[in-house]
Amino acid sequence: MGLLDAWRGYRANQKTKSLEKLGDTLKNQVTTKEQRWEAIEALADAGDFALAAPQLMKRFELVVDHGIVDKREKDRVTEILLENKVIACPLVCEAVRTQKRISWPVKLAEKMLSPEEYLQLLIESLNTEHVLFDEVIHERNIEILLALKEISDARIVAKTSQLVRSRDEQVRMAALECLESQARDHGEARDCLLSLLAEPLTDDNSRFIGLVKAIVARNKWETSGPK
């Protein structure tokens, strides 16, 4: 390797480290809003978006106490990523599949993907194994279920029906919401909810069965199916 190649390699390595430092600023809880905003704009103007985009994605991993500030910063990152969505889209999809906090990546994915691609991403990202005490999986599943609630598709029913018996109460509740929404168009969702009423009532599931009964009564499914 010649001296020129070595110099170029050194400069590229230094630039990568500099951008990584900016990205670390975006996910550090003790940074100020001024520091984070400066880092966001520096990454937007970095000149190499393939290197800057993964660092910008780090802002979605942090939640700051001031909600207005948090939203303003994430809105700005969203705007930058949407302007460069060819590069950003794979990173956004990977975040939906793997990260703990995915509410903002999910919103971005909806804007970047076709409706079918978006649906497939959400369905594939649901973890239907009955995992106990895994906060990351449960939090991800809840976010995905809430997003699926806004879409009508029979494939959602098949997947969600596996989570309505999750060991995590919040996941079960989100699955109930999703199934009730799907039941407007898909009888399978209504049948799944009605089948839950046949389960023996116990101290552990009494609240859950009570919610199922409330959903059934609210929709008057005993006398008429979903329209």
N, C-alpha and C positions, 0 to 999 in steps of 0.2 A: 504493500500500500504506500502510495506517495505521500509527501507532506501535505499536498492540497487535499487529498482524500481524508487524511487524518484530521485536518483542520475542519473540514466539512462535517465529519462525524462528531467531532467535539462540539461544534456549534449546534448541531441537531440535538445532541444529548442535553446540552444546556437549555435549549428551548423547551424540550420535553419536561425537564425538571422544573422550569419556571412555570409552565402551564399547570403542572401537577400541584405546585404550591398554591396557585390561585384556586384550583379545585378544592384543595384541603381547606382553604379559607371559607368556602361555601358550605361546608358541612361541619364546621367547628362551632359549637354552641356558644363559645365565649367571644366570638367576633362581634364587632359592631355592625349596624346596618350600613354605615358609610364604607366600611371595609368590604363588606359583601357586595355592595353595589359597584364599587370600584373594580372588584374582581370580575363581576359579571361583564362589565363593559370592556375590560381588558381582554377577556376571552372572546368576546364578540368581535374585537378588532385584531385578534391574534394573527390573522392572515393564513392560518392553516387550520381549517375547521375540523378536519379529520382528527387532529390532536386536541382541539379545544372542546369539541362536542362531549366527549366522555367526562370532561371536567365540569362542564355546565350541568350535566345530568346529576352531579353530586348535590346540587341545591335541593333536589326533591327528597333527599334523605334526611333533611333537617327541618324541624318545625320550631319556629321561634314564638315566644309568648304573645307578641303583638301581632294579632291576626291580620290587620291591614298591611303591615310591613311585610309579613310572610307572603301574603297574596300578591302584593306589588312586585316583589322580587321574583316569585315563581311565574307570574304573568310575563315578566320581561324575558326570563329564560325560555318560556314557551314560545314567545314571539320570535326569538333568535333561532330556536330549533326549527320552527315551522318555515322560516325563510331558507333553511338549508335541509329540507326534509329528506332528500335522497341519502345524505350521510347520516342524518339523525334517526331515521326510521328504524333501522336494525337495532340501534341502541335503546330506543324506546320500547320496542317489542321485547328485548331481552330483559329490560327492567320490569315489565309486566310479568314476565315468566319467573323472575328470581328475587326481586327486591321485596323488602318488608312493606315499606310505605309506597303504595302504587296508585293512589288516587289521581295524582297528576299525570303519571305516565299513561294511565288508562284514558284520561281525557285527551292526551296528545295522540294516542293510538287511534282513537275514534276519528280524529281530524286527518290523520295521515293515511289511513287504510281505507279500502273499499268496505262497504257494509259486511260482505261475506268474509273478508280477511279479518275484520275486527271481531266478528262473531267467533270465528275459528280460534283466534288468539285467546279470547276469554275462556272459551270452553276447554281448550287444551291446557290452560293455566290453572284451572280448578284442580285442587287435590282432593280426591274423593275417598282417600284412605282414612279410616277412623283413627286419627292420630290424637293422642291425649297430651295435653300440656305443652303443645308446640305453638307458642304465641305468634311466631312468624307466619306459619301456615294458616292459622285461624284468622289472623288479620288480613292476609291476602285473600282468603276465600270470601270473607265478608265484603271486601271492596268489589270483588269480581261478581258476586251474587247481586249486589246493589246495581251494578252496571247492566247485568243481564236482565234485571227486572224491567228495564226500559226497552227491551227488544222482544219481539214475539217470534218464537221458533220452537218446533217440537223437540229439536235436539237439546234445547235448554232443559226441558222437562226431564228427559232421560238422565241427564247429568245431575240436576238439582235434587231429584228424588233420592239420590244416594246420600245426600248431605243432610236431609231433613231428620236423619237419625244420628247426626254427629254427636260426639261426646261433649262438644263445646256448646253451651247454651246460646251464645250470641250467633254462632254459625247456624244453629237450628232455626233461630228466629229470622235470620236473613234468608234462609232457604224457604221458610214459610211465606215470607213476603214475595219472594220471587215466584213461587208456585201459584200464589193467589193471583199475581199479575198474569202469569201464563194461562191460567184457567179461563180467562176471558175469551181465548181463542182455541184452546186445546183441552179437550175433555179428559185427556190423560192426566193433566195436572189436577183437575178436580177429583178424579178417581183416586189419585194418590193421597190427597188430603182427606177424603172420606174414609179411606182405608185405615188411616191413623186412629179413627174413632173406635175401631174394633180392638185396639190394644188394651190390655188390662191396666186399670188405673192404679198407680203406685204413688208413694210419697215423692219419688224422684221425678215423675213425669206429670204430676197433677197440673202444674202451671202450664206446661207445654200443651197438654190435651185441652185445657181450658181455652187457650188461644186458638187451637184448631176449631173448637166448637164455636168460638166467636166468629171466625172467618166463615164457617159454614152457614151460621145464622145470618151474618151480614149479607151474604150472597144468595140466601134462600135456596140453597142447593137441594134441600130435602124435597122441594116441590117443583123446582125448575132449574135446569142446568144453566151454565154460563151462556150468555147470548153471543 
